[in-house]
């Protein structure tokens, strides 16, 4: 009657798991679970950060003593530097050196402690790491400067101890002068170390980023950068000069130099017409002789004895058949011209006999030095006016007064034409006395004046001693035509029978480079502005002009030459384009030259993504301004120099404008 049914077994555990799965999949439950996970993660992260900062704080406390030591050393170093500067100004170099050494020790310890201050956690935080690096660069720079000062005051103390007096160099005895020159000679390595330390300090300061706490001292850091940069520039000029100075002054043995005075108002390739020459011999800084003579005192007595064929332009535009000393500086490369000048001096000198033998010199020269009047003018601005033969020469009248005296005034004074330029030697001797009587601080200013004139090529030197010549060339004192990689331009004028007309000629140079599918094309424009007239000093301007460009350049064309032709030849590792230009008084003349640059320059842009241009200034030339335009078919990434005189007009074009007083270097990096 009743049937027995099969029993159903229920697995409650599996059922619970299935229900749990369904429950977890419900949106509300799933969101709640997600929040729980996030809460736990945040909780763990929070505790981790707390632990991180606790550990950082512990490490900071652990190094607190080290930080205190660093700041104590810095404070002591500053106080010692202040004392060293004070005693150096008081000319007590021994005490100044003692304080300099203490400061050097302070800053060195501070740098070591800072370098050893390691905190793994803080060092890996970008902001804190950057601030620490800034502080290290700053301390490292000051440490290098203190080292340089210790060396410098040490040299001063050595000089002071050896001389045991406070006299100027001019008043020292011969033996005392030898001591000074000996110390300077033996301090060559120390001078180089000073330059090395100042350069290092300058590089370290450049690395300091004005951010964070360093913004509070931005003004002080910027001022320090500027001063150290100026000091670095000055040391790069002065210290090599100190290496040359003893030998030039005749230590340890007598020196002999042929001195050429070039008149830049009558421009020639190396700076001006050779109107006057002098023989300078020194021993232990004392003049053995410094006599100057009119160049015609050598040229005229031998005019029928010396037969040397001059360069074709001198024959054509000056109408001369023979070549003499006065025209020997025909090459714009000073080492080449200096050797030619010395050759002419020796050839003419050995032909001078009897009353014509005014030199009484049969020795070898150690080198040839050339100066233009601008150097003397700048020195007179510092030393003040001087009285020579009853006449006052000062910075304002020196050039004009001297030219008048040797061209016209000597007749009124009854001075024989044979002796009309002897006054230049008297001026030189008086100037030497004034300079050597200056204090060390004032001598530093004189070195800066000389350095600026070297940059402008108002002073160039050639030495037979290979080491000295290498120093001169490396420092830019050699007046050589630069062998620059990449693009190059030097415009060289030669005054052809135009009297002193360069005094009233202003020039402007415009240079443009454009790139296209065929390569790089250059265009040079020279504008001559003649503001003079016809008188005893000025006339129409006649110039034989040469354009030195990269070797392998291809001439395209020229404008503004009034029928004159352009000739081409290779010289000094350059391609040279030449022509002749005449400018009437009161007029403006503009000439344009176009040429294609060699493929090597274009390849540098395509392969190295870099364009370099060296614009070399002719010594003695006067330019109102220059303008440089680069227009590439590729985008410009960066450029140098930067500043107020550069304008990036678009992604492909950039322009520079400035006063053209020294050589200029340009670099453009291409994307």
C-alpha positions as CSV (number, residue, x, y, z in Angstrom):
1,X,0.0,0.0,0.0
2,X,2.8,2.4,0.8
3,X,5.8,2.6,-1.5
4,X,9.3,3.3,-0.2
5,X,11.0,6.3,-2.0
6,X,14.8,6.8,-2.4
7,X,16.3,9.1,0.3
8,X,18.0,12.4,-0.9
9,X,21.4,13.2,0.7
10,X,22.1,17.0,1.1
11,X,25.8,18.2,1.3
12,X,25.5,21.3,3.4
13,X,29.1,22.3,3.0
14,X,28.9,22.5,-0.7
15,X,25.6,24.3,-0.5
16,X,27.2,26.8,1.8
17,X,30.0,27.4,-0.6
18,X,27.7,27.9,-3.5
19,X,25.6,30.3,-1.6
20,X,28.8,32.2,-0.6
21,X,29.8,32.5,-4.2
22,X,26.4,33.9,-5.2
23,X,26.5,36.2,-2.2
24,X,30.0,37.5,-3.1
25,X,28.8,38.2,-6.6
26,X,26.0,40.5,-5.5
27,X,27.1,44.2,-6.4
28,X,26.6,45.6,-3.0
29,X,28.5,42.8,-1.3
30,X,31.3,42.9,-3.9
31,X,31.8,46.7,-3.4
32,X,31.8,46.3,0.4
33,X,34.5,43.6,0.1
34,X,36.6,45.8,-2.2
35,X,36.5,48.6,0.4
36,X,37.7,46.3,3.1
37,X,40.7,45.4,1.0
38,X,41.5,49.0,0.2
39,X,41.1,49.9,3.9
40,X,43.6,47.2,4.8
41,X,46.0,48.4,2.1
42,X,45.8,52.0,3.2
43,X,46.3,50.9,6.8
44,X,49.4,48.9,5.9
45,X,50.7,51.8,3.7
46,X,50.2,54.3,6.5
47,X,52.1,52.2,9.0
48,X,54.9,51.7,6.4
49,X,55.2,55.5,5.9
50,X,55.2,56.1,9.6
51,X,58.0,53.6,9.9
52,X,59.8,55.2,7.0
53,X,59.8,58.7,8.6
54,X,60.6,57.2,12.0
55,X,63.7,55.5,10.5
56,X,64.6,58.7,8.6
57,X,64.3,60.7,11.8
58,X,66.5,58.2,13.7
59,X,69.1,58.4,10.9
60,X,68.9,62.2,11.0
61,X,69.4,62.3,14.7
62,X,72.2,59.9,14.3
63,X,74.0,62.3,11.9
64,X,73.0,65.5,13.7
65,X,76.5,65.8,15.3
66,X,78.0,65.5,11.8
67,X,75.8,68.3,10.5
68,X,76.8,70.6,13.4
69,X,80.5,69.9,12.7
70,X,80.0,70.8,9.0
71,X,78.4,74.2,9.8
72,X,81.0,74.9,12.5
73,X,83.8,74.3,10.0
74,X,82.1,76.5,7.4
75,X,81.6,79.3,9.8
76,X,85.2,79.1,11.0
77,X,86.4,78.9,7.4
78,X,84.5,82.1,6.5
79,X,86.0,84.0,9.4
80,X,89.5,82.8,8.5
81,X,89.0,83.8,4.9
82,X,87.9,87.3,6.0
83,X,91.0,87.6,8.1
84,X,93.2,86.4,5.2
85,X,91.7,89.0,2.8
86,X,92.2,91.8,5.4
87,X,95.9,91.0,5.9
88,X,96.5,90.5,2.2
89,X,95.2,94.0,1.6
90,X,97.5,95.2,4.4
91,X,100.4,93.5,2.4
92,X,101.1,91.2,5.4
93,X,101.2,88.1,3.2
94,X,102.7,85.9,5.9
95,X,99.7,86.4,8.2
96,X,97.3,86.2,5.3
97,X,98.8,82.9,4.3
98,X,98.4,81.5,7.9
99,X,94.7,82.4,7.9
100,X,94.4,81.1,4.3
101,X,95.7,77.7,5.4
102,X,93.3,77.6,8.4
103,X,90.4,78.4,6.0
104,X,91.6,75.7,3.6
105,X,91.6,73.2,6.4
106,X,88.1,74.3,7.6
107,X,86.5,74.0,4.1
108,X,88.3,70.7,3.4
109,X,87.0,69.1,6.6
110,X,83.5,70.5,5.8
111,X,83.6,68.9,2.4
112,X,84.8,65.6,3.7
113,X,82.1,65.5,6.4
114,X,79.5,66.4,3.8
115,X,80.7,63.9,1.4
116,X,80.6,61.2,4.2
117,X,77.1,62.3,5.3
118,X,75.0,59.4,3.9
119,X,71.3,58.7,4.6
120,X,69.9,56.1,2.3
121,X,66.3,57.1,2.9
122,X,66.8,60.8,2.6
123,X,69.3,60.6,-0.3
124,X,66.7,58.8,-2.4
125,X,64.1,61.5,-2.0
126,X,64.6,63.7,-5.1
127,X,64.1,67.1,-3.4
128,X,66.4,66.4,-0.4
129,X,69.0,64.7,-2.6
130,X,69.1,67.7,-5.0
131,X,69.5,70.2,-2.1
132,X,72.3,68.1,-0.7
133,X,74.1,68.0,-4.0
134,X,73.7,71.8,-4.4
135,X,75.2,72.3,-0.9
136,X,78.1,69.9,-1.8
137,X,78.8,71.8,-5.0
138,X,78.8,75.1,-3.2
139,X,81.2,73.8,-0.4
140,X,83.4,72.1,-3.0
141,X,83.7,75.4,-4.9
142,X,84.6,77.4,-1.8
143,X,87.1,74.7,-0.8
144,X,88.9,75.0,-4.2
145,X,89.0,78.8,-3.9
146,X,90.5,78.7,-0.4
147,X,93.2,76.3,-1.7
148,X,94.0,78.7,-4.5
149,X,94.2,81.6,-2.0
150,X,96.5,79.6,0.2
151,X,98.9,79.1,-2.7
152,X,98.7,82.7,-3.8
153,X,99.3,84.2,-0.4
154,X,102.1,81.6,0.0
155,X,103.8,83.0,-3.1
156,X,103.3,86.5,-1.7
157,X,104.8,85.5,1.7
158,X,107.8,84.0,0.0
159,X,108.4,87.2,-1.9
160,X,108.0,89.3,1.2
161,X,110.3,87.2,3.2
162,X,113.0,87.2,0.5
163,X,112.9,90.9,0.0
164,X,112.3,92.0,3.7
165,X,110.9,95.4,2.6
166,X,107.8,97.0,1.2
167,X,109.3,98.8,-1.8
168,X,107.9,98.9,-5.3
169,X,109.6,96.7,-7.8
170,X,111.2,99.7,-9.5
171,X,113.1,100.7,-6.3
172,X,114.5,97.2,-5.7
173,X,118.2,96.5,-6.1
174,X,119.4,94.4,-9.0
175,X,119.9,91.4,-6.6
176,X,116.4,91.9,-5.1
177,X,114.9,91.9,-8.6
178,X,116.6,88.7,-9.4
179,X,115.1,87.2,-6.2
180,X,111.6,88.2,-7.3
181,X,112.1,86.9,-10.8
182,X,113.6,83.6,-9.5
183,X,110.6,83.1,-7.2
184,X,108.2,83.8,-10.1
185,X,110.0,81.4,-12.3
186,X,110.0,78.7,-9.6
187,X,106.3,79.3,-8.9
188,X,105.2,78.2,-12.4
189,X,103.7,75.0,-11.1
190,X,101.9,76.9,-8.2
191,X,100.5,79.4,-10.7
192,X,99.1,76.5,-12.8
193,X,97.6,74.9,-9.7
194,X,95.9,78.2,-8.8
195,X,94.4,78.3,-12.3
196,X,93.3,74.7,-12.0
197,X,91.6,75.3,-8.7
198,X,89.8,78.5,-9.8
199,X,88.6,76.7,-13.0
200,X,87.3,73.8,-10.8
201,X,85.5,76.2,-8.5
202,X,83.8,77.9,-11.4
203,X,82.6,74.5,-12.8
204,X,81.3,73.4,-9.4
205,X,79.3,76.7,-9.0
206,X,77.7,76.1,-12.4
207,X,76.3,72.8,-11.2
208,X,74.4,74.6,-8.3
209,X,70.7,74.7,-9.2
210,X,68.7,77.6,-7.8
211,X,65.8,75.7,-6.2
212,X,64.3,75.0,-2.9
213,X,66.2,76.6,0.0
214,X,68.8,77.9,-2.4
215,X,66.3,80.4,-3.8
216,X,66.7,82.3,-0.5
217,X,70.3,82.9,-1.4
218,X,69.9,83.3,-5.1
219,X,71.4,86.8,-5.2
220,X,74.5,85.9,-3.2
221,X,75.0,82.7,-5.3
222,X,74.6,84.6,-8.6
223,X,77.1,87.3,-7.4
224,X,79.6,84.6,-6.4
225,X,79.2,82.9,-9.7
226,X,79.9,86.2,-11.6
227,X,83.0,87.0,-9.5
228,X,84.4,83.5,-9.8
229,X,83.7,83.5,-13.5
230,X,85.6,86.8,-13.9
231,X,88.4,85.5,-11.7
232,X,88.6,82.3,-13.9
233,X,88.8,84.3,-17.1
234,X,91.4,86.6,-15.6
235,X,93.5,83.7,-14.3
236,X,93.5,82.0,-17.7
237,X,95.1,85.2,-19.2
238,X,97.3,86.3,-16.3
239,X,98.8,83.0,-15.2
240,X,100.3,82.0,-18.6
241,X,101.5,85.6,-18.9
242,X,103.3,85.1,-15.5
243,X,105.1,82.1,-17.0
244,X,106.4,84.2,-19.9
245,X,107.1,87.3,-17.9
246,X,110.5,86.5,-16.3
247,X,112.0,85.4,-19.6
248,X,110.7,88.4,-21.4
249,X,112.2,90.6,-18.6
250,X,115.6,89.0,-19.1
251,X,115.7,86.3,-16.4
252,X,117.7,84.1,-16.0
253,X,119.6,85.6,-19.0
254,X,119.3,88.7,-21.1
255,X,116.4,88.9,-23.6
256,X,116.4,90.7,-27.0
257,X,113.2,91.5,-28.9
258,X,112.5,93.3,-32.1
259,X,109.6,95.6,-31.3
260,X,107.3,96.7,-34.2
261,X,104.9,99.7,-33.7
262,X,102.0,99.2,-36.1
263,X,99.8,102.3,-37.0
264,X,96.2,101.0,-37.2
265,X,95.2,104.3,-38.7
266,X,97.0,103.0,-41.8
267,X,95.8,99.4,-41.7
268,X,97.9,96.5,-42.8
269,X,97.2,92.7,-42.5
270,X,98.7,92.3,-39.0
271,X,97.4,95.5,-37.5
272,X,98.9,98.5,-39.2
273,X,101.7,100.1,-41.2
274,X,105.2,99.5,-39.7
275,X,106.2,103.1,-39.2
276,X,108.6,102.5,-36.3
277,X,110.7,99.7,-35.0
278,X,112.7,99.3,-31.8
279,X,115.3,97.1,-30.2
280,X,114.4,96.0,-26.7
281,X,117.0,94.3,-24.5
282,X,116.4,93.6,-20.9
283,X,118.3,91.9,-18.1
284,X,116.7,91.2,-14.7
285,X,113.8,93.6,-15.7
286,X,116.2,96.5,-16.3
287,X,116.5,98.2,-19.7
288,X,119.8,97.5,-21.4
289,X,118.5,99.4,-24.4
290,X,115.2,100.6,-25.7
291,X,115.7,102.7,-28.8
292,X,113.2,103.4,-31.5
293,X,113.7,104.5,-35.1
294,X,111.8,105.5,-38.1
295,X,111.5,102.4,-40.4
296,X,112.8,104.5,-43.3
297,X,116.1,104.8,-41.5
298,X,116.6,101.2,-42.6
299,X,114.7,101.1,-45.9
300,X,116.1,104.2,-47.6
301,X,119.9,103.6,-47.2
302,X,119.5,100.2,-48.8
303,X,116.9,101.0,-51.5
304,X,119.5,100.5,-54.2
305,X,121.2,97.5,-52.5
306,X,118.4,95.2,-51.6
307,X,116.4,93.6,-54.5
308,X,113.5,91.5,-53.3
309,X,110.4,91.2,-55.4
310,X,107.3,92.2,-53.5
311,X,103.9,90.5,-53.6
312,X,101.9,91.4,-56.8
313,X,99.3,93.5,-55.0
314,X,102.1,95.8,-53.5
315,X,103.5,96.2,-57.0
316,X,100.1,96.9,-58.6
317,X,98.5,99.2,-56.0
318,X,101.5,100.8,-54.3
319,X,103.6,101.0,-57.4
320,X,106.8,99.5,-55.7
321,X,109.3,97.3,-57.4
322,X,111.2,96.2,-54.4
323,X,110.1,94.8,-51.0
324,X,111.4,96.4,-47.7
325,X,110.9,96.1,-44.0
326,X,108.0,98.7,-43.9
327,X,105.8,96.3,-46.0
328,X,107.0,93.0,-44.5
329,X,103.8,92.3,-42.5
330,X,101.9,91.3,-45.6
331,X,100.6,88.0,-44.3
332,X,97.7,88.2,-41.8
333,X,99.3,85.3,-39.9
334,X,101.5,87.0,-37.3
335,X,104.1,84.1,-37.0
336,X,104.6,84.2,-40.8
337,X,104.9,88.0,-40.9
338,X,107.1,88.1,-37.8
339,X,109.6,85.8,-39.4
340,X,109.5,87.9,-42.6
341,X,110.0,91.1,-40.5
342,X,113.0,89.6,-38.8
343,X,114.4,88.4,-42.1
344,X,114.1,92.0,-43.6
345,X,115.7,93.5,-40.5
346,X,118.7,91.2,-40.7
347,X,119.1,91.7,-44.5
348,X,118.9,95.4,-44.3
349,X,120.9,95.8,-41.1
350,X,123.9,94.1,-42.5
351,X,123.8,96.5,-45.5
352,X,123.9,99.6,-43.2
353,X,127.4,101.0,-42.9
354,X,129.0,104.1,-41.5
355,X,126.6,106.8,-40.4
356,X,123.7,104.7,-41.6
357,X,124.5,101.9,-39.1
358,X,122.1,103.2,-36.4
359,X,121.3,99.9,-34.8
360,X,124.7,98.6,-33.7
361,X,123.1,95.2,-33.2
362,X,124.4,91.9,-34.5
363,X,122.8,89.5,-32.1
364,X,119.9,87.1,-32.5
365,X,116.4,88.1,-31.3
366,X,114.3,86.0,-28.9
367,X,111.2,87.1,-30.8
368,X,109.2,89.8,-32.4
369,X,106.5,91.8,-30.6
370,X,104.0,94.1,-32.3
371,X,101.7,96.7,-30.7
372,X,99.2,99.2,-31.9
373,X,98.5,102.6,-30.3
374,X,95.3,101.4,-28.6
375,X,97.4,99.5,-26.0
376,X,99.3,102.7,-25.0
377,X,96.1,104.7,-24.9
378,X,94.5,102.1,-22.5
379,X,97.5,102.1,-20.3
380,X,97.6,105.9,-20.1
381,X,94.0,105.8,-19.0
382,X,95.2,103.9,-16.0
383,X,98.6,105.4,-15.2
384,X,97.5,109.0,-16.0
385,X,99.1,111.6,-18.4
386,X,102.9,111.9,-18.8
387,X,105.1,114.8,-19.8
388,X,107.6,114.1,-22.6
389,X,109.8,116.9,-23.9
390,X,107.4,119.5,-22.5
391,X,104.3,118.0,-24.1
392,X,101.6,116.2,-22.2
393,X,100.5,112.9,-23.6
394,X,97.2,111.4,-22.3
395,X,94.5,108.9,-23.2
396,X,92.6,111.5,-25.3
397,X,95.4,113.0,-27.4
398,X,98.1,110.3,-27.6
399,X,97.4,109.0,-31.1
400,X,96.7,112.4,-32.7
401,X,99.5,114.3,-30.9
402,X,102.0,111.6,-31.7
403,X,101.1,111.4,-35.3
404,X,101.2,115.2,-35.6
405,X,104.6,115.3,-33.9
406,X,106.2,112.7,-36.2
407,X,104.4,113.9,-39.4
408,X,104.3,117.7,-39.1
409,X,105.3,119.1,-35.7
410,X,108.9,118.0,-35.8
411,X,109.7,120.7,-38.4
412,X,108.3,123.5,-36.1
413,X,110.3,122.2,-33.2
414,X,113.5,122.0,-35.3
415,X,113.9,118.3,-34.8
416,X,115.7,116.6,-37.6
417,X,113.5,114.2,-39.6
418,X,116.1,111.5,-38.8
419,X,115.1,111.8,-35.1
420,X,111.4,112.6,-35.4
421,X,110.3,109.2,-33.9
422,X,112.8,109.0,-31.1
423,X,110.0,110.3,-28.8
424,X,108.3,106.9,-29.0
425,X,111.2,105.3,-27.1
426,X,111.0,108.0,-24.4
427,X,107.2,107.4,-24.0
428,X,107.9,103.6,-23.7
429,X,110.6,104.1,-21.0
430,X,108.3,106.4,-18.9
431,X,105.4,104.0,-19.2
432,X,107.6,101.2,-18.0
433,X,108.7,103.2,-15.0
434,X,105.1,103.9,-14.0
435,X,103.9,100.4,-14.4
436,X,106.8,98.9,-12.4
437,X,106.2,101.4,-9.6
438,X,102.6,100.2,-9.1
439,X,101.3,98.1,-6.1
440,X,100.5,94.4,-6.6
441,X,96.7,95.3,-6.7
442,X,97.3,97.9,-9.4
443,X,99.5,95.5,-11.3
444,X,96.6,93.1,-11.4
445,X,94.6,95.9,-13.2
446,X,97.4,96.4,-15.6
447,X,97.4,92.7,-16.4
448,X,93.7,92.9,-17.2
449,X,94.3,95.9,-19.5
450,X,97.0,94.0,-21.3
451,X,94.8,90.9,-21.5
452,X,91.9,92.9,-23.0
453,X,94.3,94.3,-25.6
454,X,95.6,90.9,-26.4
455,X,92.1,89.7,-27.1
456,X,91.7,92.7,-29.4
457,X,95.1,91.9,-31.0
458,X,96.6,95.2,-30.1
459,X,99.5,93.2,-28.8
460,X,100.8,90.1,-30.6
461,X,104.1,88.2,-30.0
462,X,106.2,85.6,-31.7
463,X,108.9,83.6,-29.8
464,X,111.7,81.5,-31.1
465,X,111.5,79.4,-28.0
466,X,109.1,76.6,-28.9
467,X,107.6,76.3,-25.4
468,X,107.0,80.1,-25.2
469,X,105.5,80.2,-28.7
470,X,103.1,77.3,-27.9
471,X,101.9,79.2,-24.8
472,X,101.4,82.3,-26.9
473,X,99.4,80.4,-29.6
474,X,97.3,78.5,-27.0
475,X,96.4,81.7,-25.2
476,X,95.5,83.6,-28.4
477,X,98.5,86.0,-28.2
478,X,100.2,84.7,-31.3
479,X,98.1,86.5,-33.9
480,X,97.9,83.4,-36.0
481,X,95.2,82.5,-38.6
482,X,93.1,80.0,-36.7
483,X,92.7,76.5,-38.1
484,X,89.1,76.0,-37.0
485,X,87.0,72.9,-37.7
486,X,83.8,73.8,-39.6
487,X,83.0,77.2,-41.1
488,X,85.4,80.1,-40.9
489,X,85.7,83.8,-42.1
490,X,88.4,86.4,-41.8
491,X,88.2,89.7,-43.7
492,X,91.7,91.4,-44.2
493,X,92.1,94.9,-45.4
494,X,95.4,96.5,-46.5
495,X,95.5,100.3,-46.9
496,X,97.1,101.0,-50.2
497,X,98.4,104.6,-50.2
498,X,95.4,106.0,-48.3
499,X,97.5,108.0,-45.7
500,X,95.9,107.6,-42.2
501,X,92.4,107.2,-43.6
502,X,91.6,104.2,-41.5
503,X,91.1,106.6,-38.6
504,X,87.8,107.7,-40.3
505,X,86.7,104.4,-41.7
506,X,84.0,102.4,-40.0
507,X,83.1,98.9,-41.1
508,X,80.1,96.7,-40.7
509,X,80.1,92.9,-41.4
510,X,77.0,90.9,-42.3
511,X,77.4,87.1,-42.7
512,X,74.6,84.8,-43.8
513,X,74.5,81.0,-44.3
514,X,71.6,79.1,-45.8
515,X,71.2,75.4,-46.3
516,X,69.4,73.7,-49.2
517,X,69.4,70.5,-51.2
518,X,72.7,71.6,-52.8
519,X,74.6,72.2,-49.5
520,X,75.5,75.4,-47.7
521,X,75.7,78.8,-49.3
522,X,77.5,81.8,-47.6
523,X,77.1,85.5,-48.3
524,X,79.4,88.1,-46.9
525,X,78.6,91.9,-46.9
526,X,81.2,94.5,-45.9
527,X,80.0,98.1,-45.6
528,X,82.7,100.8,-45.5
529,X,81.6,104.2,-44.1
530,X,84.1,107.0,-44.9
531,X,83.5,110.0,-42.6
532,X,86.7,111.9,-43.5
533,X,87.9,114.3,-46.2
534,X,91.0,115.4,-48.2
535,X,93.8,116.7,-45.9
536,X,97.3,115.9,-44.8
537,X,96.0,112.9,-42.9
538,X,93.1,111.4,-44.9
539,X,92.1,110.9,-48.5
540,X,90.0,108.5,-50.6
541,X,90.2,105.0,-49.1
542,X,92.0,102.4,-51.2
543,X,92.0,98.9,-49.8
544,X,93.2,95.5,-51.1
545,X,90.7,93.2,-49.3
546,X,91.1,89.4,-48.8
547,X,88.4,87.0,-47.6
548,X,89.8,83.9,-45.9
549,X,87.2,81.1,-46.0
550,X,87.2,77.3,-45.5
551,X,89.5,75.6,-48.0
552,X,87.5,74.1,-50.8
553,X,84.8,76.8,-51.0
554,X,83.4,77.5,-54.5
555,X,83.1,81.1,-55.6
556,X,79.6,82.0,-56.9
557,X,79.7,85.8,-57.5
558,X,80.2,89.3,-56.1
559,X,78.5,92.7,-56.2
560,X,79.5,96.3,-55.6
561,X,83.1,96.0,-57.0
562,X,82.8,98.6,-59.8
563,X,84.3,96.4,-62.4
564,X,87.1,95.0,-60.2
565,X,87.7,91.2,-60.5
566,X,87.8,88.6,-57.7
567,X,90.9,86.3,-57.7
568,X,91.1,83.0,-55.9
569,X,94.0,81.1,-54.4
570,X,94.8,78.9,-51.4
571,X,96.9,80.0,-48.4
572,X,97.3,79.1,-44.7
573,X,94.9,76.2,-45.1
574,X,92.2,78.5,-46.5
575,X,90.6,79.5,-49.8
576,X,91.2,83.2,-50.3
577,X,89.1,85.6,-52.4
578,X,90.7,89.0,-53.2
579,X,89.7,92.2,-54.8
580,X,90.4,96.0,-54.6
581,X,87.9,98.6,-53.3
582,X,88.0,102.4,-53.4
583,X,85.8,104.6,-51.3
584,X,85.4,108.4,-51.7
585,X,85.2,110.7,-48.6
586,X,81.7,111.1,-47.3
587,X,80.4,108.0,-49.0
588,X,79.3,104.5,-48.1
589,X,80.5,101.5,-50.1
590,X,79.0,98.0,-49.7
591,X,80.5,94.9,-51.4
592,X,79.0,91.4,-51.4
593,X,80.6,88.1,-51.9
594,X,78.8,84.7,-52.4
595,X,80.3,81.3,-52.3
596,X,79.4,77.6,-51.6
597,X,80.9,76.1,-48.5
598,X,82.8,72.8,-48.9
599,X,80.9,69.6,-48.4
600,X,82.8,68.9,-45.1
601,X,80.9,71.7,-43.4
602,X,77.5,70.4,-44.7
603,X,78.5,66.8,-43.7
604,X,79.1,68.0,-40.1
605,X,75.4,69.1,-40.0
606,X,74.1,65.9,-41.6
607,X,76.3,63.5,-39.6
608,X,77.1,65.2,-36.4
609,X,74.0,67.4,-36.1
610,X,76.4,70.3,-35.4
611,X,77.4,73.5,-37.2
612,X,80.5,75.5,-36.0
613,X,81.6,78.9,-37.2
614,X,84.7,80.9,-36.3
615,X,84.7,84.6,-37.1
616,X,88.3,86.0,-36.8
617,X,88.9,89.7,-36.5
618,X,91.8,91.3,-38.3
619,X,94.2,93.1,-35.8
620,X,93.8,96.9,-36.0
621,X,90.5,96.9,-37.9
622,X,87.6,99.0,-36.6
623,X,84.1,97.6,-36.9
624,X,81.0,99.3,-35.7
625,X,79.1,96.0,-35.5
626,X,78.6,92.6,-37.1
627,X,75.5,90.5,-37.9
628,X,75.4,86.7,-38.4
629,X,72.3,84.9,-39.8
630,X,72.0,81.1,-40.0
631,X,69.0,79.7,-41.8
632,X,69.0,75.8,-42.0
633,X,66.5,73.4,-43.5
634,X,66.6,71.5,-40.2
635,X,65.3,72.5,-36.8
636,X,67.7,74.1,-34.3
637,X,68.0,72.2,-31.0
638,X,70.4,74.6,-29.2
639,X,73.0,77.3,-29.8
640,X,75.9,79.1,-28.3
641,X,76.6,81.9,-27.4
642,X,73.3,82.9,-25.7
643,X,72.4,86.2,-24.2
644,X,71.0,89.6,-25.3
645,X,72.6,89.6,-28.7
646,X,71.0,86.5,-30.1
647,X,67.5,86.0,-31.5
648,X,66.0,82.7,-32.6
649,X,63.5,83.9,-35.2
650,X,61.9,80.5,-35.8
651,X,62.8,76.7,-35.5
652,X,65.2,77.0,-38.4
653,X,66.7,80.5,-38.2
654,X,68.9,82.3,-35.7
655,X,70.6,85.7,-35.7
656,X,73.4,87.3,-33.7
657,X,74.3,91.0,-33.6
658,X,77.1,92.5,-31.5
659,X,80.2,94.8,-31.5
660,X,83.0,93.2,-33.4
661,X,86.2,93.8,-31.3
662,X,87.4,90.2,-30.7
663,X,87.2,86.8,-32.4
664,X,83.8,85.1,-32.2
665,X,82.8,81.5,-32.0
666,X,79.3,80.1,-32.8
667,X,77.9,76.6,-32.4
668,X,74.4,75.4,-33.5
669,X,73.1,71.9,-32.6
670,X,70.6,70.5,-35.0
671,X,67.7,68.2,-34.1
